[in-house]
Amino acid sequence: MSNPSSDPATKDQGFVIKTKPSASPLEKPKPGRKKLIRPRGKRGGIKHRKASERAVVDQDKKVKRDAKASSSSSSSTTQHSERIAAFHTLEKELARATDPDEVERIRNEQKKLGGLESYQDDSLKGGDRLKGGESGKWCAQTLTQLLGDEKRTIKLLDVGAIAGTSYAKFESWIKVTSIDLNPRAEHVEKYDFFDYPLPSSEGEKFDVVGLSLVVNFIGDLYKRGSILHHSHSYLKPKGYLYLVLPLPCLTNSRYLNHDHLRSILSSCGFDVVKQDDSLRLTRWLLQRKDRPNDRYDGTVFKKKEIVPGVKRNNFCILLDPSRSAPSPSSNGATRSDGKAQEQLEDDSEGKRKLGEEEDGKEMEEKTKKNKKTKSKKKSQ
């Protein structure tokens, strides 16, 4: 058979047929790049999401941008923690203050820190809320396990919601009412929990009340206890209270640990359904006790040292029936008849802490002297 390229008939027609050289048996064929084909319905881009999901993502991004812009001058996590701690300290002072000049001074100090909005931004950037949204996920997963096949629509009151995104992924079965002192989204209502209107009927009550990183923000030590049993007013029978605290409130406090908190919660009329600690948070799902009088039993919990230590914090939750939770009509005000006693307790605590610090310094000096003596003996 003749070569087509040398065939006169082929040349006359102006065609040149090129043959592909055969590959050597030793050469490996070059792998071709296969086209990526995704299965239908699995595209993850935001444009493929529902309008409600896109709105939640946009809101999260906006809050993150605001938090980043407001604290761009100090990106250190330590600085966030220091500002949050300073704001908490001022909240405690404000809860005790009775003199108008003192109240004004404390509020000015809070304004210097950027006010409540700056505190929220620090919390957001530090992960207390948006990553704390993981605590919302934990609550939803726990409720799913409890309800099982009887899973139904849940009404949840999210207190201290800020942007109100913690339960957005579960909106198909968790219907959330969000409130906050300083709302960061339009759907979040501006309320102090103690001012929030009481349900007028059983049908208006909630299946769950969420207090995620709320109790540790309250400056009044007795109000921290009051908010726990105040939650009964908004819960259905056998309803749930979801409590979240920073883990050091229990693991590094002089006055509170897991067992002591269990006692306080039991006295407030709640049973512990599930409890879990993450690296930074302690999470508690509680249920109203099934008894005729399922509220606070009147047990007094005063400030009592449980675990001593110079470097431990002073976080505590106090309960006293004479200092009950304020009604919604009282504008969130707390009784002042115990403030003098609370001030005395804090003053004595300061003296005790100072004594511990002095004892600690003396021990350090003795240790240093002993080390010097030992080193001298070894050199001799």
C-alpha positions as CSV (number, residue, x, y, z in Angstrom):
1,M,0.0,0.0,0.0
2,S,1.4,3.4,-1.0
3,N,2.0,6.3,1.4
4,P,-0.9,8.8,1.0
5,S,1.4,11.8,1.3
6,S,3.5,10.6,-1.8
7,D,0.4,9.6,-3.9
8,P,0.3,11.9,-6.9
9,A,-3.5,11.9,-6.8
10,T,-3.5,13.2,-3.3
11,K,-0.9,15.9,-4.0
12,D,-2.8,17.1,-7.0
13,Q,-5.9,17.6,-4.9
14,G,-3.9,19.7,-2.4
15,F,-4.3,17.4,0.6
16,V,-1.6,16.3,2.9
17,I,-2.5,13.5,5.3
18,K,-0.4,13.4,8.5
19,T,-0.2,10.2,10.4
20,K,0.2,10.2,14.2
21,P,3.4,8.4,15.2
22,S,2.8,5.3,17.2
23,A,3.7,5.6,20.9
24,S,6.7,3.6,22.1
25,P,5.7,0.7,24.3
26,L,8.0,2.0,27.0
27,E,6.3,5.5,27.1
28,K,3.4,6.0,29.6
29,P,0.4,7.9,28.3
30,K,0.0,11.3,29.8
31,P,-2.9,11.5,32.3
32,G,-5.6,13.8,31.1
33,R,-7.4,16.2,33.4
34,K,-10.9,15.0,34.0
35,K,-13.7,17.5,34.2
36,L,-15.1,17.9,37.7
37,I,-18.7,17.0,37.7
38,R,-20.7,17.7,40.9
39,P,-23.9,15.8,41.5
40,R,-27.1,17.8,41.2
41,G,-28.3,19.6,44.3
42,K,-24.8,19.5,45.9
43,R,-23.6,22.9,44.9
44,G,-22.5,24.9,47.9
45,G,-22.3,28.4,46.6
46,I,-24.3,31.1,48.4
47,K,-26.4,31.8,45.2
48,H,-27.8,28.2,45.4
49,R,-29.0,28.7,49.0
50,K,-32.5,29.8,50.0
51,A,-33.2,33.5,50.5
52,S,-33.5,33.1,54.3
53,E,-30.2,31.3,54.5
54,R,-28.5,34.0,52.4
55,A,-29.9,36.7,54.7
56,V,-28.4,34.9,57.8
57,V,-25.0,34.6,56.1
58,D,-25.1,38.3,55.1
59,Q,-26.0,39.2,58.7
60,D,-23.2,37.2,60.1
61,K,-20.7,38.8,57.7
62,K,-22.0,42.3,58.6
63,V,-21.6,41.7,62.3
64,K,-18.1,40.2,61.8
65,R,-17.1,43.3,59.7
66,D,-18.4,45.7,62.4
67,A,-16.6,43.8,65.1
68,K,-13.3,43.8,63.1
69,A,-13.6,47.5,62.2
70,S,-14.3,48.6,65.8
71,S,-11.3,46.8,67.3
72,S,-8.8,46.9,64.4
73,S,-6.4,48.9,66.6
74,S,-6.1,46.0,69.1
75,S,-6.3,42.6,67.6
76,S,-4.7,40.8,70.5
77,T,-7.0,38.2,72.3
78,T,-5.5,39.3,75.6
79,Q,-6.7,42.9,75.0
80,H,-10.2,41.6,74.2
81,S,-10.2,39.6,77.4
82,E,-8.9,42.6,79.4
83,R,-11.6,44.9,78.1
84,I,-14.3,42.4,78.7
85,A,-13.1,41.8,82.2
86,A,-12.9,45.6,82.8
87,F,-16.5,46.0,81.6
88,H,-17.7,43.2,83.9
89,T,-16.0,44.9,86.9
90,L,-17.7,48.1,86.1
91,E,-21.1,46.3,85.8
92,K,-20.6,45.0,89.3
93,E,-19.7,48.4,90.6
94,L,-22.7,49.9,88.9
95,A,-25.0,47.3,90.5
96,R,-23.8,48.4,94.0
97,A,-23.7,52.1,93.4
98,T,-26.4,54.3,95.0
99,D,-24.8,57.7,94.7
100,P,-25.8,59.5,91.4
101,D,-22.3,60.9,91.0
102,E,-20.8,57.5,91.4
103,V,-23.2,56.0,88.9
104,E,-22.3,58.7,86.4
105,R,-18.5,58.1,86.9
106,I,-19.0,54.4,86.3
107,R,-21.0,55.0,83.1
108,N,-18.3,57.4,81.9
109,E,-15.7,54.7,82.5
110,Q,-17.8,52.3,80.4
111,K,-18.1,54.9,77.6
112,K,-14.3,55.1,77.6
113,L,-14.2,51.4,77.0
114,G,-16.6,51.9,74.1
115,G,-19.8,51.1,75.9
116,L,-22.0,48.0,75.5
117,E,-21.6,48.0,71.7
118,S,-17.8,47.7,72.0
119,Y,-18.2,45.0,74.6
120,Q,-20.4,43.1,72.2
121,D,-17.8,43.5,69.4
122,D,-15.0,42.2,71.7
123,S,-17.2,39.2,72.5
124,L,-17.9,38.6,68.8
125,K,-14.3,38.9,67.8
126,G,-13.2,36.8,70.7
127,G,-15.6,34.1,69.6
128,D,-18.0,34.3,72.6
129,R,-21.0,34.7,70.3
130,L,-20.5,33.7,66.7
131,K,-18.4,30.8,67.7
132,G,-20.7,30.7,70.7
133,G,-23.3,29.9,68.0
134,E,-21.8,26.5,68.4
135,S,-23.5,26.4,71.7
136,G,-26.8,26.9,69.9
137,K,-25.9,23.9,67.8
138,W,-25.2,21.9,70.9
139,C,-28.6,22.9,72.3
140,A,-30.4,21.9,69.1
141,Q,-28.6,18.6,68.9
142,T,-29.4,17.8,72.5
143,L,-33.1,18.6,72.0
144,T,-33.2,16.4,68.9
145,Q,-31.8,13.5,71.0
146,L,-34.4,14.1,73.7
147,L,-37.4,14.4,71.4
148,G,-36.4,11.6,69.1
149,D,-39.3,10.5,66.9
150,E,-41.6,13.0,68.7
151,K,-39.6,16.0,67.2
152,R,-41.9,19.0,66.9
153,T,-41.7,22.7,66.5
154,I,-40.0,24.3,69.5
155,K,-40.6,27.9,70.7
156,L,-37.3,29.4,72.1
157,L,-36.7,32.7,73.8
158,D,-33.1,33.7,73.2
159,V,-32.0,36.2,75.9
160,G,-28.9,38.3,75.1
161,A,-29.1,37.3,71.4
162,I,-27.1,40.3,70.0
163,A,-27.5,39.5,66.3
164,G,-29.9,36.6,66.8
165,T,-28.1,34.1,64.6
166,S,-27.3,31.2,67.0
167,Y,-30.3,29.1,66.0
168,A,-30.6,30.3,62.4
169,K,-29.7,26.9,60.9
170,F,-32.5,25.3,62.8
171,E,-35.3,27.7,61.9
172,S,-37.3,24.9,60.2
173,W,-38.2,23.5,63.7
174,I,-37.0,26.0,66.2
175,K,-39.0,29.3,66.2
176,V,-36.8,31.9,68.0
177,T,-37.8,35.1,69.7
178,S,-34.6,37.1,70.3
179,I,-34.1,39.9,72.8
180,D,-31.0,41.9,73.8
181,L,-30.1,45.1,75.6
182,N,-28.4,46.4,72.5
183,P,-29.8,44.6,69.4
184,R,-27.5,44.2,66.4
185,A,-30.2,43.1,64.0
186,E,-33.7,44.3,63.1
187,H,-35.4,41.1,64.2
188,V,-33.9,41.3,67.7
189,E,-36.2,43.1,70.2
190,K,-34.6,45.6,72.6
191,Y,-35.4,44.3,76.1
192,D,-33.9,43.6,79.5
193,F,-35.1,40.1,80.3
194,F,-36.6,41.3,83.6
195,D,-38.6,43.9,81.6
196,Y,-39.8,41.4,79.0
197,P,-43.7,41.1,79.1
198,L,-44.9,38.0,80.8
199,P,-46.9,35.6,78.7
200,S,-50.7,36.2,79.1
201,S,-51.5,32.5,78.5
202,E,-50.0,29.1,78.6
203,G,-50.0,29.1,74.8
204,E,-47.7,32.1,74.7
205,K,-45.1,30.4,76.9
206,F,-41.9,29.0,75.5
207,D,-40.5,25.4,75.4
208,V,-36.9,26.7,76.0
209,V,-35.4,29.9,77.5
210,G,-31.8,30.4,76.4
211,L,-29.3,32.2,78.8
212,S,-26.1,31.8,76.8
213,L,-23.3,33.9,78.3
214,V,-25.9,36.1,80.0
215,V,-25.5,35.3,83.7
216,N,-21.8,36.1,83.7
217,F,-22.5,39.6,82.3
218,I,-24.9,40.6,85.1
219,G,-23.1,42.7,87.7
220,D,-25.5,42.2,90.6
221,L,-24.6,38.9,92.3
222,Y,-28.1,38.3,93.6
223,K,-29.6,39.2,90.3
224,R,-27.6,36.3,88.7
225,G,-29.5,33.9,90.9
226,S,-32.8,35.7,90.4
227,I,-32.6,35.4,86.6
228,L,-32.5,31.6,86.9
229,H,-35.8,31.3,88.8
230,H,-37.3,34.2,86.9
231,S,-37.1,32.0,83.8
232,H,-40.0,29.9,85.1
233,S,-42.4,32.7,84.3
234,Y,-41.8,32.2,80.6
235,L,-41.6,28.4,80.4
236,K,-44.2,25.8,79.8
237,P,-44.6,22.9,82.3
238,K,-41.5,20.7,81.9
239,G,-39.9,23.4,79.8
240,Y,-36.2,23.7,79.4
241,L,-33.6,26.3,80.5
242,Y,-30.4,26.4,78.5
243,L,-27.5,27.9,80.5
244,V,-24.1,28.7,79.1
245,L,-21.2,30.1,81.1
246,P,-17.5,30.6,80.5
247,L,-15.7,27.5,81.8
248,P,-13.4,29.4,84.2
249,C,-16.6,30.5,86.1
250,L,-16.7,27.0,87.5
251,T,-13.1,25.6,87.1
252,N,-11.3,28.7,88.4
253,S,-13.6,30.3,90.9
254,R,-13.3,30.5,94.7
255,Y,-17.0,30.4,95.2
256,L,-18.5,28.2,92.5
257,N,-17.8,24.8,90.9
258,H,-19.9,22.2,89.1
259,D,-21.4,20.6,92.3
260,H,-22.3,24.0,93.9
261,L,-24.0,25.1,90.7
262,R,-26.0,21.9,90.6
263,S,-27.2,22.7,94.1
264,I,-28.2,26.3,93.1
265,L,-30.1,25.0,90.0
266,S,-31.9,22.4,92.0
267,S,-33.0,25.0,94.5
268,C,-34.2,27.2,91.7
269,G,-36.5,24.3,90.5
270,F,-34.5,22.7,87.7
271,D,-33.1,19.2,87.1
272,V,-30.0,18.8,85.0
273,V,-30.9,16.9,81.8
274,K,-27.4,17.1,80.2
275,Q,-24.2,18.9,81.0
276,D,-21.1,19.3,78.9
277,D,-17.8,21.3,79.0
278,S,-16.0,22.4,75.9
279,L,-12.5,24.1,75.9
280,R,-14.0,27.4,76.8
281,L,-17.7,27.0,77.8
282,T,-19.8,25.0,80.2
283,R,-23.2,24.1,78.8
284,W,-26.3,23.0,80.8
285,L,-29.7,21.9,79.6
286,L,-32.1,22.0,82.5
287,Q,-35.8,21.0,82.8
288,R,-38.4,22.3,85.2
289,K,-39.0,20.0,88.1
290,D,-42.2,18.0,88.0
291,R,-43.7,19.0,91.3
292,P,-46.5,21.3,92.5
293,N,-44.1,24.0,93.7
294,D,-41.5,23.8,90.9
295,R,-39.9,27.2,91.4
296,Y,-37.3,28.6,93.9
297,D,-37.5,26.8,97.2
298,G,-36.1,29.7,99.2
299,T,-32.7,28.3,100.1
300,V,-30.2,31.1,100.8
301,F,-26.8,30.8,98.9
302,K,-24.3,33.4,100.2
303,K,-20.8,34.0,99.2
304,K,-18.8,31.1,100.6
305,E,-15.3,30.1,99.6
306,I,-15.3,26.6,98.2
307,V,-11.8,26.3,96.5
308,P,-9.2,28.7,98.0
309,G,-6.4,30.2,95.8
310,V,-4.7,33.5,95.2
311,K,-5.0,33.3,91.4
312,R,-8.7,32.2,91.3
313,N,-11.5,34.5,90.2
314,N,-14.4,35.8,92.4
315,F,-17.3,34.7,90.2
316,C,-20.3,33.6,92.2
317,I,-24.1,33.3,92.0
318,L,-26.1,34.3,95.1
319,L,-29.7,33.6,96.1
320,D,-31.9,35.1,98.8
321,P,-35.7,35.1,98.9
322,S,-35.6,38.7,100.3
323,R,-34.0,39.8,97.1
324,S,-36.4,38.2,94.6
325,A,-36.4,38.9,90.9
326,P,-38.0,42.3,89.9
327,S,-41.3,42.2,88.1
328,P,-41.4,43.5,84.5
329,S,-43.2,46.6,85.6
330,S,-40.2,47.7,87.9
331,N,-38.0,48.6,84.9
332,G,-35.4,46.0,85.8
333,A,-34.6,47.7,89.1
334,T,-33.3,45.5,91.9
335,R,-33.9,46.1,95.6
336,S,-31.2,48.2,97.3
337,D,-31.8,47.0,100.9
338,G,-29.0,44.4,100.6
339,K,-26.4,46.6,98.9
340,A,-24.7,47.7,102.1
341,Q,-24.4,44.0,103.2
342,E,-23.1,43.1,99.7
343,Q,-20.5,45.9,99.9
344,L,-19.4,44.7,103.3
345,E,-19.0,41.2,101.8
346,D,-16.9,42.5,99.0
347,D,-14.8,44.7,101.3
348,S,-14.1,41.7,103.5
349,E,-13.4,39.6,100.4
350,G,-10.9,42.3,99.3
351,K,-9.1,42.2,102.6
352,R,-9.0,38.4,102.6
353,K,-7.7,38.3,99.1
354,L,-5.0,40.9,100.0
355,G,-4.0,38.7,103.0
356,E,-3.7,35.7,100.7
357,E,-1.6,37.7,98.3
358,E,0.7,38.8,101.1
359,D,0.9,35.3,102.4
360,G,1.8,34.2,98.8
361,K,4.6,36.8,98.6
362,E,6.0,35.7,101.9
363,M,6.0,32.1,100.7
364,E,7.8,33.1,97.5
365,E,10.5,35.0,99.5
366,K,11.0,32.0,101.8
367,T,11.3,29.7,98.8
368,K,13.9,32.0,97.2
369,K,15.9,32.1,100.4
370,N,15.9,28.3,100.7
371,K,17.1,28.0,97.1
372,K,19.9,30.5,97.7
373,T,20.9,28.6,100.9
374,K,20.9,25.2,99.0
375,S,23.0,26.7,96.2
376,K,25.5,28.1,98.6
377,K,25.9,24.7,100.4
378,K,26.4,23.0,97.0
379,S,29.1,25.5,96.0
380,Q,30.9,24.9,99.3
